[in-house]
Amino acid sequence: MSKIRFKKLRLWLVYPFFVFYPLAAHMTDASFSLGVVLMLAGLGIRFWASGYLKKSRVLTTSGPYAYTRNPLYLGNFILGFGISVIANNPWLNIYYIASFYVLYMGTIREEQNVLTDKFGEAYRDYLDRVPVFLPSIKPYPQSDKKHFDIKQSFQNGEFIRLCGFAMLILFFYIWRSFSADKGSVGSDDKMAISLFVVFSLLLWFNINIRRKKEKEWTEKKNP
């Protein structure tokens, strides 16, 4: 039921953001550059965190999880805020921050209850020592000291997200370039369009691979 509520809340809060985004956007070179930096930072945090995470199987306390309990959500926030910053509209920024808080804080509380039931005292100690969102300076002293695993990050679907958001960045670049009304298509524009096509193909290819692997995992669990 919580997943259903989360999806409905996302529908009411997030989708209007993107519906009104083209109307509210007043993109500049500066807002585009800053927004892209934030998007890349958010993607980097997500990719880093996903290299440690084995969802619901073990309690992850290493890597970024030694500094914040929700590095994936932190990465999501920075990534989404980068998209908002590109639009160069303060009202969009305010709406984004408020909707993110409403959307994720309830979800985080529900996940904390699930993890407490699953991992017991170990998670309660982690809960007391590691901040919920903004990272601490000192790492969790009982961290499991595991190393980053790029294969795990790929298994968690981060390469698909990288391709998808690379396409979004290129889309913003093409939008900004054509809205400048230069009168002709330059070599940079052609390169951006070509890269957009390449990442589209990579996205399609990786989604199909992931679907096949998920089907194989399901068949192994339920022979």
C-alpha positions in Angstrom: 0.0 0.0 0.0 2.9 2.4 0.8 4.2 1.9 -2.8 0.8 2.7 -4.2 0.5 5.9 -2.1 4.1 6.9 -3.1 3.2 6.5 -6.8 0.0 8.6 -6.4 1.9 11.3 -4.5 4.6 11.4 -7.2 1.9 11.8 -9.8 0.4 14.8 -8.0 3.7 16.5 -7.1 6.3 15.6 -9.6 4.5 15.4 -12.9 3.1 18.9 -12.7 6.7 20.1 -12.3 7.6 18.8 -15.7 4.3 19.9 -17.3 4.9 23.5 -16.4 8.7 23.3 -16.7 8.8 24.4 -20.4 6.5 27.4 -19.7 8.4 28.5 -16.6 11.9 28.0 -17.9 14.1 31.0 -18.7 17.4 29.1 -19.3 20.7 31.0 -19.5 24.2 29.8 -20.1 25.0 30.2 -16.5 21.9 28.4 -15.2 22.6 25.6 -17.7 26.2 25.2 -16.6 25.3 25.2 -12.9 22.4 22.9 -13.4 24.5 20.4 -15.3 27.2 20.4 -12.6 24.6 19.6 -10.0 23.1 16.9 -12.1 26.5 15.3 -12.6 27.1 15.5 -8.9 23.8 13.9 -8.1 24.4 11.1 -10.6 27.9 10.6 -9.2 26.6 10.2 -5.6 23.9 7.7 -6.8 26.5 5.7 -8.8 28.8 5.6 -5.8 26.0 4.6 -3.4 24.7 1.9 -5.7 28.1 0.2 -5.7 27.6 -0.7 -2.1 23.9 -1.4 -1.9 22.4 -4.8 -1.9 18.7 -3.9 -1.5 17.0 -5.4 1.6 19.5 -8.2 1.8 22.2 -6.7 4.1 22.5 -3.6 6.2 24.8 -1.3 4.1 27.0 1.0 6.3 30.1 1.5 4.1 30.9 4.0 1.4 28.5 7.0 1.4 26.3 5.1 3.8 28.8 5.7 6.5 28.0 9.4 6.3 24.3 9.5 5.5 21.6 6.9 5.8 20.0 7.9 2.4 22.8 8.7 -0.1 20.5 7.6 -3.0 17.9 10.1 -2.0 20.6 12.8 -1.5 21.8 12.1 -5.0 18.2 12.3 -6.2 17.7 15.6 -4.5 20.9 17.2 -6.0 20.1 15.7 -9.4 16.5 17.0 -9.5 17.6 20.4 -8.1 20.0 20.6 -11.0 17.1 20.1 -13.4 15.2 22.9 -11.6 18.2 25.2 -11.6 18.6 24.9 -15.4 15.2 26.5 -15.8 16.4 29.6 -14.0 13.1 30.2 -12.2 13.1 30.6 -8.4 9.5 29.5 -8.0 10.3 26.2 -9.6 13.2 25.8 -7.1 10.9 26.5 -4.2 8.2 24.1 -5.6 10.9 21.4 -6.2 12.3 21.6 -2.6 8.9 21.6 -1.0 7.6 18.7 -3.1 10.8 16.7 -2.5 10.4 17.1 1.2 6.8 16.0 1.1 7.5 13.1 -1.3 10.5 11.6 0.4 10.3 12.2 4.2 7.3 10.0 4.6 9.0 7.3 2.5 12.1 7.5 4.6 10.2 7.0 7.8 8.4 4.0 6.4 11.7 2.5 5.2 13.2 3.1 8.7 10.4 1.0 10.2 11.0 -1.8 7.8 14.7 -1.8 8.3 14.4 -1.7 12.1 12.1 -4.8 12.0 14.5 -6.5 9.6 17.9 -5.7 11.2 17.0 -4.9 14.8 19.6 -3.6 17.2 22.3 -3.2 14.5 20.1 -0.8 12.5 19.0 1.1 15.7 22.6 1.8 16.5 23.2 2.9 12.9 20.0 5.1 13.1 21.3 6.9 16.2 24.8 7.6 14.9 24.3 8.5 11.2 22.2 11.5 10.0 19.1 10.8 7.9 19.9 13.0 4.9 22.7 15.6 5.1 26.0 13.8 5.5 28.1 14.0 8.6 31.8 14.9 8.7 32.8 11.7 10.6 32.0 8.3 9.2 30.0 5.7 11.1 32.5 4.0 13.4 30.9 0.5 13.0 31.0 0.7 9.1 31.4 -2.7 7.5 34.4 -1.4 5.4 33.3 -2.9 2.1 34.8 -1.7 -1.1 33.0 -0.1 -4.0 31.7 -2.7 -6.6 31.0 -1.2 -10.0 29.2 -4.4 -11.0 26.8 -3.9 -8.1 26.1 -0.4 -9.3 25.3 -1.6 -12.8 23.1 -4.4 -11.3 21.2 -1.7 -9.5 20.4 0.0 -12.8 22.6 3.0 -12.5 24.0 2.8 -16.1 20.4 3.0 -17.3 20.0 6.2 -15.3 23.3 7.6 -16.5 22.2 7.1 -20.1 18.7 8.6 -19.4 20.0 11.7 -17.7 22.8 12.1 -20.3 20.0 12.3 -22.9 18.2 14.9 -20.7 21.3 17.1 -20.4 21.8 16.9 -24.2 18.2 17.7 -24.7 18.6 20.8 -22.5 21.7 21.8 -24.5 19.9 21.4 -27.8 16.9 23.3 -26.5 19.1 26.1 -25.3 21.0 26.2 -28.6 18.0 26.3 -30.9 16.2 28.9 -28.7 19.1 31.2 -29.2 18.0 31.5 -32.8 21.4 31.4 -34.4 20.0 30.9 -37.8 22.0 27.7 -38.6 22.9 24.4 -37.1 26.5 24.4 -35.9 29.0 21.5 -35.5 28.4 21.5 -31.7 24.6 21.1 -32.3 25.2 18.2 -34.7 27.5 16.5 -32.1 24.9 17.0 -29.4 22.2 15.5 -31.6 24.5 12.5 -32.5 25.3 11.9 -28.9 21.6 12.0 -28.0 21.0 9.3 -30.5 23.9 7.2 -29.2 22.7 7.4 -25.6 19.2 6.6 -26.7 20.4 3.4 -28.3 22.5 2.6 -25.2 19.5 3.2 -23.0 17.3 0.9 -25.1 20.1 -1.8 -25.3 20.7 -1.8 -21.5 16.9 -1.8 -20.6 16.5 -4.9 -22.7 19.5 -6.6 -21.1 18.2 -5.8 -17.7 14.8 -7.2 -18.5 16.3 -10.4 -19.7 18.5 -10.7 -16.6 15.5 -10.0 -14.3 13.5 -12.7 -16.2 16.4 -15.2 -15.6 16.6 -14.3 -11.9 12.8 -14.8 -11.6 13.0 -18.2 -13.3 15.9 -19.3 -11.0 13.9 -18.3 -7.9 10.7 -19.9 -9.2 11.7 -22.9 -11.3 
